[in-house]
Amino acid sequence: MGKSDKNPFHFGNPLVNLIITALAFLFFLWILRPHVPAQSEINRWIFATLPATALTLTFYLCLAMYRVTVNDYKKKKKR
């Protein structure tokens, strides 16, 4: 068994994934903050962070599945 048989899933470079995910979080936070109906600025940041976190987790899962699909496509194309 080769190394690729033991770990069939490859999510790409983890550092690149974290950077892209952090940028997505900042984007979602930037988009959502003006839409929070709060009086104080700290409440806007807090209540914009909650949905931004959920959207970022969804984005990370989509990114991981995209990378797995592309990796699988490349492996099948080589055969």
C-alpha positions as CSV (number, residue, x, y, z in Angstrom):
1,M,0.0,0.0,0.0
2,G,1.3,3.4,-1.0
3,K,1.1,6.5,1.1
4,S,-1.9,7.8,-1.0
5,D,-3.9,4.6,-0.3
6,K,-3.7,5.3,3.5
7,N,-5.0,8.9,3.2
8,P,-7.3,9.1,0.3
9,F,-8.5,12.6,1.1
10,H,-6.3,15.6,0.6
11,F,-7.6,18.9,1.7
12,G,-4.7,21.0,0.3
13,N,-2.3,23.1,2.3
14,P,-3.8,23.7,5.8
15,L,-2.2,27.1,6.0
16,V,-3.8,28.2,2.7
17,N,-7.1,26.8,3.9
18,L,-6.9,28.8,7.1
19,I,-6.0,32.0,5.4
20,I,-8.9,31.7,2.9
21,T,-11.3,30.8,5.7
22,A,-10.2,33.8,7.8
23,L,-10.7,36.1,4.8
24,A,-14.2,34.6,4.3
25,F,-14.9,35.3,8.0
26,L,-13.8,38.9,7.7
27,F,-15.9,39.3,4.5
28,F,-19.0,37.9,6.2
29,L,-18.4,40.0,9.2
30,W,-18.1,43.1,7.1
31,I,-21.3,42.3,5.2
32,L,-23.4,41.4,8.2
33,R,-22.4,44.1,10.7
34,P,-24.5,46.9,9.2
35,H,-27.6,44.7,9.2
36,V,-27.5,44.0,12.9
37,P,-30.3,46.0,14.7
38,A,-28.3,47.0,17.8
39,Q,-27.8,50.3,19.6
40,S,-24.2,50.0,20.7
41,E,-21.2,49.2,18.5
42,I,-20.0,46.3,20.6
43,N,-23.4,44.6,20.3
44,R,-23.2,44.9,16.5
45,W,-19.8,43.2,16.5
46,I,-21.0,40.4,18.9
47,F,-24.2,39.7,17.0
48,A,-22.6,39.9,13.6
49,T,-19.9,37.4,14.7
50,L,-22.5,34.7,15.4
51,P,-23.9,34.3,11.9
52,A,-20.5,35.0,10.4
53,T,-19.1,32.0,12.3
54,A,-21.8,29.7,11.0
55,L,-21.3,30.9,7.4
56,T,-17.6,30.5,7.7
57,L,-17.9,26.9,8.9
58,T,-20.2,26.2,6.0
59,F,-17.7,27.9,3.7
60,Y,-14.8,25.8,5.1
61,L,-16.8,22.5,4.6
62,C,-17.5,23.5,1.0
63,L,-13.9,24.4,0.4
64,A,-12.8,21.0,1.8
65,M,-15.3,19.1,-0.3
66,Y,-14.2,21.1,-3.4
67,R,-10.6,20.2,-2.8
68,V,-11.4,16.5,-2.3
69,T,-13.4,16.5,-5.5
70,V,-10.7,18.2,-7.5
71,N,-8.1,15.8,-6.1
72,D,-10.2,12.8,-6.9
73,Y,-10.8,14.1,-10.4
74,K,-7.0,14.5,-10.9
75,K,-6.3,11.0,-9.7
76,K,-9.0,9.5,-12.0
77,K,-7.7,11.5,-14.9
78,K,-4.2,10.1,-14.4
79,R,-5.4,6.5,-14.8
